[in-house]
């Protein structure tokens, strides 16, 4: 089974759209829907996968990946070089990189990933599960 979609609330929908419009194509997603109160990405080229919905937060409060709730989102990349490309892009956008691209043997023999924070503090990950460059 594939997870149908995830919904994420953000404090600034317009700023989130600007940021995610830059990174989602490299992560393998395309715009599905854009409205005044939401925007949505889906896997590109009709691939099966999880859609990602963004909504405006209706209540204030600081997000923390260390509290109950969303810890992070991971995006599967086809190659390790794509993981590195993502890291370069998010750094150019001013994102804080939590973990530079590297091998994480504790997660599996071929687990290669980078972790970063989006403008609202959500931790994101680009991961390749293969040894291919």
N, C-alpha and C positions, 0 to 999 in steps of 0.2 A: 504494500500500500504506500502511496505517496501522500504526504501532507498537502492538503488543498491550498490553504493560504495562512498567512500570519498577518495580524494587524498590529501596528506600532503607533502609539500616540507620541507626537512631538510638540514642543512648545512653540515652534515657529514653522508652520507648514511651508511657507514660501522659501525660507532658507533651506529647509530640508530638501525641497524639490530641486533647488539649484545644486546642492551638494550631490544628491543621489543621481540626478541626471548625468553628472560627470562620471560617476564610478560604476553605475549599473551595467552599461554596455560592456565594459571590460570584465565584469563578473558574470556575463552571459545572460543578461536580462534586457528586455525592451519595455517601453511604455505601453501599457494596456489601456489605461483610463486616466484622465485628468479632469478634475472638477474643482469647484471653489472650496469644497470641504473634504477632499481626499485626492490622492493619486495612487496609482497601482502599477507595479511592474510584473511581468510574467517572463518565463524562460523564452529566450528568443527562438525564432524559426519554428514555432509550433512544438517545441520539445515539451515533454511531460515534466512537470515539476511544480514546485510551490510558488504561488503568487505572493507578493509582498505588498500589503496595503498600508498607507500612511494616512493618519487622521490628526486633526488638531487636538491637543490636550484640552479637556474641558475643566480640569482642576490643576492648579499650580502645584509645584513640589519638585524637589530635586530628584533626579534619577540616580540610582546607584546599582551597579551590577552586583554589588555585595549584599543587597537586601533581597527579600523574597521577590520573585518576578523574573523578568528576562535577564539572563546572564550574558549571553552573546549569540550572534548569528554566524554560522559558518557557510561559506560558499565554496563549492567544489570546483577546482580548476583542472584543466586537462594536462597541464605541464607545470614543472617547477619554474620555468622561465616566466610563465603567466603570473605565478605567485609573486615573483620579483617585480614584474611590471606593475601589479596592483600596489605593491609597497611604494614604488617610486611615485605613482600617481597620487596616492593619498598623502604622502609627504609633501608633494608640490601643492596640495590643497590646504596644507597647514594642520593636518591631522596628527595627533600624538600617536606614535608607533609604540605599542606595548612590548612586542617581540618582533625583532627583525626577522626576515625570512631565514628559516633554518630547519634542520631535521629534528623532530621530536620523537626519539626512539621509544619513549614511554607510552606513546599512542599507537605504535605499530612500526614495523620495519621500514616502511617507505613514507611515513607521515612527514610531510614538508609543508610548513605553514608560516604565515605572518599574522599578527594581531594588531589592531589599531582601534582608536576611538573616533567616532564620528563627532560632529560639532556639539552634540547633546550628551555625550558621554557613553553612548551605546558602544559596546565592544563588538567589533566585527572581525572575521577571520577569512582569509583566503587559504585554501588547503588543497594540496595535490596528494593523492594516495598512491602515486606511482613513482618510479625512479626516472621517468622520462623527462628530458630537458625540453 
